[in-house]
Amino acid sequence: MARRSDRSTPFALAAILFLTLVLRVVNLNSRTLWYDEAFAVLFAESGWSAMVDGTLTPVEGGAADVHPLLYFELLHLWMRVFGTSVAAARLLSVALGALTVLAVYGLAQDWFGARTGLVAALITAVAPFHVQYSQETRMYALLALALVLTTWLYWRAWTRGGWLAWVGFALLAAASMYTQQLAAFYLAALGLLPVLLREWGLLRRTVVAAALAFALYLPWFVHLPDQLGKLERYWVERPN
């Protein structure tokens, strides 16, 4: 039975990936870009220098955007190859969503075996929120992928050791922060696991890897106070 299951796993995973893509390309071009998506396309089209200037240079106390630039630069490169149509711009998130389903399978398989990995991948494939954000020209599909991969690399580094796994974890943690600052809350919870489990050796290695991730994020972190101060410009004033 185990051998049959092992043989059928690639076919089952391929079927789940096919379902993943079908659900995410349905009506992909039928809805116009909403404001944030249109902004992402125009912002990414402007190029790296203009994006840095538009993000870090204050304009009447605000800025063109306050998010880190990893997703926008990735979208810029994607559109140079595939064009700037609605479908083309959204296809980047479709691809990122499909990769997330694969990453969820890999993580769950490591934890519980292939069958549970397939179930976890299937749940991710049909989850309405994940389908929605895999059809949107924003950074959230990339954030989901980065955090799942960060968790997977952390688990690998934890259980198998090796400096390459720890460096990979640090790189992915930094990439998550360069995608969206709210990744910090997830990463903080992940970093607390050694404390909760009283794994002090793991805690030391986690602190070292976190320090490397922070060093990689430092060029953006120095601008974070100013960026947070600009957020007030994006909120509607309290009514009297």
C-alpha positions as CSV (number, residue, x, y, z in Angstrom):
1,M,0.0,0.0,0.0
2,A,2.8,2.4,0.8
3,R,4.5,1.7,-2.5
4,R,1.2,2.4,-4.4
5,S,0.8,5.6,-2.4
6,D,4.4,6.7,-3.3
7,R,3.8,6.0,-6.9
8,S,0.5,7.9,-7.0
9,T,1.8,11.0,-5.1
10,P,3.4,12.8,-8.1
11,F,0.2,12.3,-10.1
12,A,-2.0,13.5,-7.2
13,L,0.3,16.5,-6.7
14,A,0.1,17.3,-10.5
15,A,-3.7,17.2,-10.3
16,I,-3.7,19.5,-7.4
17,L,-1.5,22.0,-9.2
18,F,-3.7,21.8,-12.3
19,L,-6.7,22.6,-10.1
20,T,-4.7,25.4,-8.5
21,L,-4.0,27.0,-11.8
22,V,-7.6,26.5,-13.1
23,L,-9.1,28.2,-10.1
24,R,-6.7,31.1,-10.3
25,V,-7.0,31.9,-14.0
26,V,-10.8,31.8,-14.1
27,N,-12.1,35.3,-14.8
28,L,-8.6,36.7,-14.4
29,N,-9.1,39.2,-17.2
30,S,-12.8,39.9,-16.6
31,R,-12.4,42.4,-13.7
32,T,-10.7,45.7,-14.2
33,L,-7.7,46.6,-12.0
34,W,-8.9,48.2,-8.8
35,Y,-7.0,51.2,-7.4
36,D,-4.2,49.4,-5.5
37,E,-3.5,47.1,-8.4
38,A,-3.4,49.9,-11.0
39,F,-1.0,51.8,-8.7
40,A,1.2,48.7,-8.5
41,V,1.4,48.4,-12.3
42,L,2.1,52.1,-12.8
43,F,4.6,52.2,-9.9
44,A,6.4,49.1,-11.1
45,E,6.6,50.4,-14.7
46,S,8.5,53.5,-13.5
47,G,11.6,51.5,-12.7
48,W,13.9,51.0,-9.7
49,S,15.2,54.6,-9.3
50,A,11.8,56.1,-9.6
51,M,10.3,53.6,-7.1
52,V,13.0,54.3,-4.5
53,D,12.6,58.0,-4.9
54,G,8.8,57.7,-4.8
55,T,8.9,55.6,-1.6
56,L,11.5,57.4,0.4
57,T,11.1,61.0,-0.7
58,P,8.3,62.7,1.3
59,V,5.6,64.6,-0.6
60,E,3.5,66.9,1.7
61,G,4.3,64.6,4.6
62,G,3.4,61.4,2.6
63,A,4.9,59.4,-0.2
64,A,3.9,57.6,-3.4
65,D,4.1,54.3,-1.4
66,V,5.4,53.0,1.9
67,H,5.9,49.3,1.2
68,P,9.3,47.7,0.6
69,L,10.1,47.2,-3.1
70,L,10.8,43.5,-3.6
71,Y,7.4,42.8,-5.1
72,F,7.4,45.9,-7.2
73,E,10.8,45.2,-8.7
74,L,9.7,41.6,-9.4
75,L,6.6,42.9,-11.1
76,H,8.7,45.3,-13.1
77,L,10.9,42.5,-14.4
78,W,7.8,40.3,-15.0
79,M,6.0,42.9,-17.1
80,R,9.1,43.5,-19.2
81,V,8.8,39.9,-20.3
82,F,5.0,39.3,-20.4
83,G,3.6,42.8,-20.9
84,T,1.4,45.1,-18.9
85,S,-2.1,43.8,-19.7
86,V,-4.5,43.0,-16.8
87,A,-4.0,39.3,-17.2
88,A,-0.3,39.5,-17.6
89,A,0.2,41.6,-14.5
90,R,-2.0,39.2,-12.5
91,L,-0.3,36.1,-13.8
92,L,2.7,36.8,-11.6
93,S,0.5,36.3,-8.5
94,V,-1.0,33.2,-10.1
95,A,2.5,31.8,-10.5
96,L,3.4,32.7,-6.9
97,G,0.2,31.2,-5.6
98,A,1.0,27.9,-7.4
99,L,4.5,27.9,-6.0
100,T,3.0,28.4,-2.5
101,V,0.8,25.3,-2.9
102,L,4.0,23.3,-3.7
103,A,5.8,24.8,-0.7
104,V,2.9,23.9,1.6
105,Y,3.0,20.3,0.3
106,G,6.8,20.2,1.0
107,L,6.4,21.6,4.5
108,A,3.5,19.3,5.4
109,Q,5.2,16.3,3.9
110,D,8.2,16.9,6.1
111,W,6.0,17.2,9.1
112,F,3.5,14.4,8.6
113,G,4.2,12.5,5.4
114,A,3.1,12.6,1.8
115,R,-0.6,12.0,2.3
116,T,-1.0,14.9,4.7
117,G,1.1,17.0,2.4
118,L,-1.3,16.4,-0.4
119,V,-4.3,17.2,1.8
120,A,-2.6,20.5,2.9
121,A,-1.8,21.4,-0.7
122,L,-5.4,20.7,-1.7
123,I,-6.8,22.9,1.1
124,T,-4.4,25.7,0.1
125,A,-5.4,25.3,-3.6
126,V,-9.1,25.8,-2.9
127,A,-8.9,28.2,0.0
128,P,-10.9,31.3,-1.1
129,F,-8.6,33.8,0.5
130,H,-5.6,32.3,-1.2
131,V,-7.4,32.1,-4.6
132,Q,-8.3,35.8,-4.2
133,Y,-4.8,37.0,-3.4
134,S,-3.4,34.8,-6.1
135,Q,-5.4,36.8,-8.6
136,E,-4.5,40.3,-7.3
137,T,-1.6,42.4,-8.5
138,R,-0.3,43.1,-5.0
139,M,2.5,41.7,-2.8
140,Y,0.4,39.3,-0.7
141,A,0.9,36.1,-2.8
142,L,4.6,36.7,-2.7
143,L,4.4,37.3,1.1
144,A,2.6,34.0,1.6
145,L,5.2,32.1,-0.5
146,A,8.1,33.8,1.3
147,L,6.7,33.0,4.8
148,V,5.9,29.3,4.0
149,L,9.4,28.9,2.6
150,T,10.9,30.6,5.6
151,T,9.1,28.2,7.9
152,W,10.2,25.2,5.8
153,L,13.9,26.3,5.9
154,Y,13.6,27.0,9.6
155,W,12.3,23.4,10.2
156,R,15.1,22.0,8.0
157,A,17.7,24.0,9.8
158,W,16.2,22.9,13.1
159,T,16.0,19.2,12.4
160,R,18.9,18.6,10.0
161,G,21.3,21.4,10.9
162,G,23.9,22.7,8.5
163,W,24.9,26.4,8.0
164,L,23.4,26.5,4.5
165,A,19.9,25.9,5.9
166,W,20.4,28.6,8.5
167,V,21.7,31.0,5.9
168,G,18.7,30.2,3.6
169,F,16.3,30.8,6.5
170,A,17.9,34.2,7.2
171,L,17.7,35.1,3.5
172,L,14.1,34.2,3.2
173,A,13.2,36.0,6.5
174,A,14.8,39.1,5.1
175,A,13.0,38.6,1.7
176,S,9.7,38.4,3.7
177,M,10.5,41.7,5.3
178,Y,11.4,43.3,2.0
179,T,8.0,42.1,0.7
180,Q,5.8,43.5,3.5
181,Q,6.7,44.8,7.0
182,L,3.8,42.9,8.6
183,A,5.9,39.8,8.1
184,A,7.7,40.8,11.3
185,F,4.8,39.6,13.4
186,Y,4.9,36.1,11.8
187,L,8.7,35.9,12.1
188,A,8.6,37.0,15.8
189,A,6.1,34.2,16.5
190,L,8.4,31.7,14.7
191,G,11.4,33.0,16.6
192,L,9.6,32.4,20.0
193,L,9.2,28.7,19.4
194,P,12.6,27.8,20.9
195,V,11.7,29.8,24.0
196,L,8.3,28.0,24.4
197,L,10.0,24.6,23.9
198,R,13.0,25.5,26.0
199,E,15.4,24.5,23.2
200,W,18.3,26.8,24.2
201,G,20.7,25.5,21.6
202,L,18.1,26.2,18.9
203,L,17.5,29.6,20.4
204,R,21.2,30.6,20.0
205,R,21.2,29.5,16.4
206,T,17.9,31.3,15.8
207,V,19.3,34.5,17.2
208,V,22.4,34.3,15.0
209,A,20.3,33.7,11.9
210,A,17.9,36.5,12.9
211,A,20.8,38.8,13.3
212,L,21.9,38.0,9.8
213,A,18.4,38.6,8.5
214,F,18.2,41.9,10.3
215,A,21.6,43.0,8.9
216,L,20.2,42.3,5.4
217,Y,17.1,44.3,6.2
218,L,19.0,47.1,7.8
219,P,19.2,49.3,4.6
220,W,15.4,49.5,4.7
221,F,15.0,49.5,8.4
222,V,16.8,52.8,8.8
223,H,13.9,54.4,6.8
224,L,11.2,52.6,8.7
225,P,10.4,55.4,11.3
226,D,9.8,57.9,8.5
227,Q,7.7,55.3,6.6
228,L,5.5,54.6,9.6
229,G,5.1,58.4,10.1
230,K,3.7,58.7,6.5
231,L,1.0,56.2,7.1
232,E,-1.2,58.9,8.8
233,R,-1.6,60.5,5.3
234,Y,-3.4,57.4,4.1
235,W,-6.2,57.3,6.8
236,V,-9.5,59.1,6.7
237,E,-9.8,61.7,9.4
238,R,-12.0,60.9,12.4
239,P,-15.4,62.4,11.7
240,N,-16.7,65.1,14.1
